Amino acid sequence: MKKIHFLTLMFPIFVFSQSDTTFNTKGEIISINQKGVDNLVSKYKQILKKTGGVEGWRIQLIFKAQKEEILPYQIKFTNLYPEIPVQIAFDSPNYKLTVGNFRTRNNALKIKHLISKNFPGAYPVPIIIDPDLLED
């Protein structure tokens, strides 16, 4: 009788927990995907392509009317922090020097505090970022 109750309780779990498991030639598991997850991921990728990326944050160091005025700041930042990517963007009528690619404002603030000694006017700005560039 206990076995029947056990099977009755476990039957829905066995039926509804379907997954697609992929194995390599050695029999090791490569990936486990529940049905429908791949469809959701592809829909999400299509949405990102339409918007141009994901909402993220960068730290704006400075903005100037002439690109030549920003280049010394870019060189200084790259020399001090070579691991943090630097971007110069033109947003009419100014050129803006931004650094980093962050998913959350908190991550951007951590780097802002790190660089604030050398760049005291830096502040985080929201921006659309290519998902491949994000740091976390």
C-alpha positions in Angstrom: 0.0 0.0 0.0 2.9 2.4 0.8 4.4 1.7 -2.6 1.2 2.6 -4.4 1.0 5.9 -2.4 4.6 6.6 -3.2 4.1 6.0 -6.9 1.0 8.1 -7.0 2.8 11.0 -5.4 5.9 10.6 -7.6 4.1 10.0 -10.9 3.5 13.8 -11.7 7.2 14.5 -11.0 8.3 11.8 -13.5 5.8 13.0 -16.1 6.3 16.7 -15.9 10.1 16.9 -15.4 11.0 16.2 -19.0 14.4 17.5 -20.2 16.6 17.2 -23.2 20.0 16.0 -22.2 22.9 16.1 -24.6 25.9 13.7 -24.3 29.3 13.8 -26.0 31.0 10.7 -27.4 32.5 9.8 -24.0 29.1 9.7 -22.4 29.6 12.9 -20.5 26.7 15.4 -20.1 27.2 18.5 -22.3 23.9 20.3 -21.6 20.5 19.8 -19.9 17.6 21.8 -21.3 14.1 21.7 -20.2 11.6 21.8 -23.1 10.7 25.3 -24.0 13.8 27.0 -22.6 15.5 27.1 -26.0 12.4 28.9 -27.4 12.5 31.5 -24.7 16.2 32.1 -25.2 15.8 32.6 -28.9 12.9 35.0 -28.3 15.1 36.9 -25.9 17.9 37.1 -28.4 15.5 38.5 -31.0 14.3 41.2 -28.6 17.9 42.1 -27.9 18.6 42.4 -31.6 15.7 44.8 -32.0 16.7 47.0 -29.2 20.4 46.9 -30.0 21.5 45.3 -26.7 20.6 45.3 -23.1 20.2 48.1 -20.6 23.5 48.6 -18.8 25.7 51.3 -17.3 29.0 53.0 -18.2 31.0 55.6 -16.3 31.3 58.9 -18.1 34.6 60.6 -17.3 34.3 63.8 -19.4 32.6 65.3 -22.4 34.0 68.0 -24.7 33.1 69.6 -28.0 36.3 68.5 -29.7 37.5 64.9 -29.9 41.1 66.1 -29.7 40.4 67.4 -26.2 39.3 64.0 -25.0 42.2 62.0 -26.3 44.6 62.9 -23.4 42.0 61.7 -20.9 41.6 58.4 -22.8 45.4 57.8 -22.8 45.7 58.7 -19.1 42.8 56.3 -18.2 44.1 53.5 -20.4 47.6 53.8 -18.8 46.1 53.7 -15.2 43.4 51.1 -15.8 44.3 48.9 -18.8 41.8 46.2 -17.9 38.7 48.5 -18.1 37.5 49.2 -21.7 37.3 52.8 -22.9 34.8 54.2 -25.5 34.5 57.6 -27.1 31.0 58.3 -28.4 29.7 61.3 -30.3 26.4 62.6 -29.0 25.7 65.8 -30.8 27.2 68.3 -30.0 29.7 66.7 -27.7 32.2 63.8 -27.6 31.8 61.7 -24.5 34.5 59.5 -22.9 32.9 56.5 -21.1 34.5 53.5 -19.5 33.4 50.0 -18.6 30.3 47.9 -19.5 28.2 47.1 -16.5 24.9 45.3 -16.1 23.9 47.1 -12.9 24.4 50.6 -11.5 26.0 49.1 -8.4 28.8 47.4 -10.4 29.4 50.8 -12.1 29.5 52.6 -8.8 32.2 50.1 -7.5 34.5 51.1 -10.4 33.6 54.8 -10.0 34.8 54.7 -6.5 38.0 52.9 -7.6 38.8 55.6 -10.2 37.4 58.6 -8.4 40.9 59.6 -7.0 42.2 60.1 -10.6 38.9 61.2 -12.2 36.8 63.0 -9.5 34.0 64.1 -11.9 33.2 60.6 -13.1 29.6 59.5 -12.8 27.5 56.4 -14.0 25.2 56.8 -17.1 22.6 54.4 -18.4 23.2 53.1 -21.9 22.3 50.2 -24.3 25.2 47.8 -24.4 26.0 44.8 -26.6 25.4 41.7 -24.4 28.8 40.3 -25.4 30.6 43.3 -23.8 29.0 43.1 -20.4 31.1 42.7 -17.2 29.7 41.5 -14.0 
